[in-house]
Amino acid sequence: MTNSKPVVYTPPPEHPHLAATDTGLLEAVARGHARLTPDQGLDLLRAAPLHTLGRWADARARTLHGDNFRTYIIDRNINYTNVCTAKCTFCAFRRDADDHDAYTLPTETIHQKIAELSDIGGTQILMQGGMNPDLPLDYYLNLLHSIKSRFPHIHIHAFSPPEFVEFVHFFNPPGSTFEAKVRWMMAKLKEAGLDSLPGGGGEIFATPVRRKIGLGKCDAESWLTCMYVAHSLGMFTSATMMFGHIEGHADRIHHMKLVREWQDRAIKEFGAGVEDPATGRVTPGGHYKAFISWPFQRENTPLGRVKDWGSNPGELDAEFPGDIVAREFAWGKNDEVDYRDLGPGAAEFGRRVRMAGATEYLRTQAASRLMLDNIYSIGSSWVTMGPHVGQVGLMYGASDMGSVMMEENVVSSAGTTYCLNEAVLCRLIRDAGFTPAQRNNTYDILRTHAGAESPDLQVTDWSKHRAKKLHIEAPRQPKAAPSSPAQVTVSIER
């Protein structure tokens, strides 16, 4: 067990009496001198003009990151297994163990993927998978040991909070509390080579929504506790949000509110470092480095078969069921709210989706930049929205274009196929008015691309830089009837 060394940290003050669009308030938020209340964040998300959101989110990003550089990373997403005990309704990736296209990658295959990444100058792997009960603890320990032994220069960003929750269930580590069990488990994996945790599985934290879409997946408290433990062990992590399905607008702001609150806690408790009582050694404490959000992708998913809100006459004149439930949820104060008790307006909760297009995506990203005053980076999700919407995202609070990754099989299973190489990503950043810069996991800049040797400035024929869309992870078995289409390769940063 380690002892934290508290740091003097005071979050910016809130001004609840001011209107969300008050210019003085937004100027103060952009400078880091004021904090939005959840109600103000909700008002901005719902009603502020799009250009107003973009203007102030961009101003906040420039306060934090300056006017010159916007970043990206070169890594590879390795989905080591698709066998999963959870049955999330938004997921097209998971398989049962006896499905014909279920897989678990052998260690040598994973090593081969990392070698290919290293050959192109990659610095990190993002390794996530399903929650597979058939894999013993030694699988993970030996895998991490082998990667670090063979590729000591590669940062291992792996195993999201839902995976850790299931590790506790599968392996029953010592500890009298859930937090203690997670700490034992995480320390063991860190000793074996784990460097940091990705923010996968965040989805939407609001309990009514999570109960509907995340069957068998951990609740918000467990997710946030896993990240808190990671921060106490000196790890830097990310937080994510998937929106544009059954949730209300207030659920998105509530999600950001929880990330912000737990970030405050991490900075206060671990900002001055963490002391090991056995050695007296003080090591840096961790916290969230980034927040990335993206809209739900419906193809090939059970939730995607749910009707769109407005498909029945008169629905658009009524309040969306998710907004009704979110209002009664009251920022988490009414955690046990049951939509069945809220009258006929909420009767279709979970049976209607309100999909998010480009405008709604930009609004949500901008709101996250303004709400999350204590998060360093906001990532643009060009993977789900397309390269050019992702590029516009750099004007709506994003400071990072995510990853030039070599593969991804989770979001891509739901039909998203955008994939860009380094040259194209650099051009998108440059054409948006910034200098592209390659970063590492902690957002330190490794190299900048201002000169003629830059990847994009060396290209003479852009027709050769089109997206490579397909990557089949699991072997085909021609006579079996697949439960959903095979996975495709795209890129996404979590």
Order of alpha helices (4+ residues) and beta strands (2+ residues): beta-alpha-alpha-alpha-beta-beta-beta-alpha-beta-alpha-beta-alpha-alpha-alpha-beta-alpha-beta-alpha-beta-beta-beta-beta-alpha-beta-alpha-beta-alpha-alpha-beta-alpha-beta-beta
